[in-house]
Amino acid sequence: QVQLMESGGGLVQPGGSLRLSCAASGMIFSIYAMAWYRQAPGKQRELVAAITHGGITSYVDSVKGRFTISRDNAKNTVYLQMNSLKPEDTAVYYCNAARSTKWDWGQGTQVTVSS
């Protein structure tokens, strides 16, 4: 059974930084492309960033140049470094497979950007 556990969220002022982590278990992590998603209140969940098993990354336009996705296959963990945070980045952040067929969602981690 695949389990995803996100952590690292919190309250941060505009312009601040956070680093999110997602620990995965129950599958061969290294063979899967992984992604970070987010869901803001009243909005649909959206893909934010993705990384292939080989380390190729992609981002939604709104976070390009500010967010960096990375992975550590030895630790079965995917990270999201978020810099220059804006109020519109406020959302619950989740990790999951970067494909249409996803595993059960974890609880996510809340990121709130506010002064």
C-alpha positions as CSV (number, residue, x, y, z in Angstrom):
1,Q,0.0,0.0,0.0
2,V,1.4,3.3,-1.1
3,Q,1.6,6.0,1.5
4,L,2.6,9.7,1.0
5,M,3.4,11.9,3.9
6,E,3.9,15.6,3.2
7,S,5.5,18.0,5.7
8,G,7.2,21.4,6.0
9,G,4.3,23.8,5.5
10,G,3.6,26.8,7.7
11,L,2.8,30.5,7.9
12,V,5.3,32.7,6.1
13,Q,5.4,36.3,5.1
14,P,5.3,37.4,1.5
15,G,8.8,37.0,0.0
16,G,9.7,34.2,2.4
17,S,10.7,30.7,1.8
18,L,9.7,27.2,2.8
19,R,10.9,23.7,1.9
20,L,8.3,21.0,1.6
21,S,9.1,17.3,1.9
22,C,7.1,14.2,0.8
23,A,8.1,10.8,2.2
24,A,6.8,7.9,0.1
25,S,6.6,4.3,1.0
26,G,5.0,1.1,-0.4
27,M,6.4,1.3,-4.0
28,I,9.7,1.4,-5.9
29,F,10.0,5.2,-5.6
30,S,12.9,5.6,-8.0
31,I,11.0,4.4,-11.1
32,Y,8.2,6.9,-10.8
33,A,7.9,10.5,-12.0
34,M,6.6,12.5,-9.0
35,A,4.8,15.8,-8.7
36,W,3.7,18.4,-6.3
37,Y,0.1,19.6,-6.5
38,R,-1.8,22.3,-4.6
39,Q,-5.4,23.2,-3.8
40,A,-6.4,26.6,-2.7
41,P,-9.8,27.2,-1.0
42,G,-12.6,27.1,-3.5
43,K,-10.3,26.0,-6.3
44,Q,-9.4,22.8,-8.1
45,R,-6.2,20.9,-7.3
46,E,-3.5,21.9,-9.7
47,L,-0.2,20.5,-10.7
48,V,2.7,22.8,-9.6
49,A,5.9,21.0,-10.4
50,A,7.0,17.6,-11.6
51,I,10.2,15.6,-11.8
52,T,10.9,12.5,-13.8
53,H,12.7,9.4,-12.4
54,G,15.8,10.8,-14.1
55,G,15.6,14.2,-12.6
56,I,14.0,16.3,-15.5
57,T,11.8,19.0,-14.0
58,S,8.9,21.0,-15.2
59,Y,6.8,23.8,-13.6
60,V,3.6,25.6,-13.9
61,D,4.2,29.2,-15.2
62,S,3.1,30.9,-12.0
63,V,6.0,29.3,-10.0
64,K,8.8,29.2,-12.6
65,G,12.0,30.8,-11.2
66,R,10.6,30.7,-7.6
67,F,10.1,27.0,-6.9
68,T,12.5,24.1,-7.3
69,I,11.5,20.4,-7.2
70,S,14.1,17.7,-6.4
71,R,14.2,14.1,-5.2
72,D,16.4,11.8,-3.2
73,N,15.7,8.3,-4.3
74,A,17.8,6.8,-1.5
75,K,15.4,8.4,1.0
76,N,12.2,7.9,-1.1
77,T,11.6,11.6,-0.7
78,V,10.6,14.4,-3.0
79,Y,11.1,18.1,-2.1
80,L,9.7,21.4,-3.1
81,Q,11.9,24.5,-2.3
82,M,9.6,27.6,-2.5
83,N,11.2,31.0,-2.6
84,S,9.8,34.5,-3.0
85,L,6.4,33.3,-1.8
86,K,3.3,35.2,-2.7
87,P,-0.1,35.3,-1.0
88,E,-1.5,33.5,-4.1
89,D,0.7,30.5,-3.2
90,T,-1.5,29.9,-0.2
91,A,-2.9,26.3,-0.5
92,V,-2.7,22.8,0.8
93,Y,0.3,21.1,-1.0
94,Y,0.3,17.4,-1.9
95,C,2.7,15.1,-3.6
96,N,1.6,12.2,-5.8
97,A,2.6,10.4,-9.0
98,A,3.0,12.7,-12.1
99,R,0.6,10.7,-14.1
100,S,-3.2,10.4,-14.6
101,T,-3.4,7.3,-12.4
102,K,-2.6,8.4,-8.9
103,W,-2.1,6.8,-5.5
104,D,-4.4,7.7,-2.6
105,W,-3.7,11.3,-1.6
106,G,-1.9,12.1,1.7
107,Q,-3.1,14.7,4.1
108,G,-1.1,17.4,2.5
109,T,0.7,20.3,4.2
110,Q,-0.8,23.8,4.6
111,V,1.2,26.7,3.3
112,T,-0.1,30.2,4.2
113,V,1.5,33.3,2.9
114,S,0.4,36.3,4.7
115,S,1.7,39.4,6.4
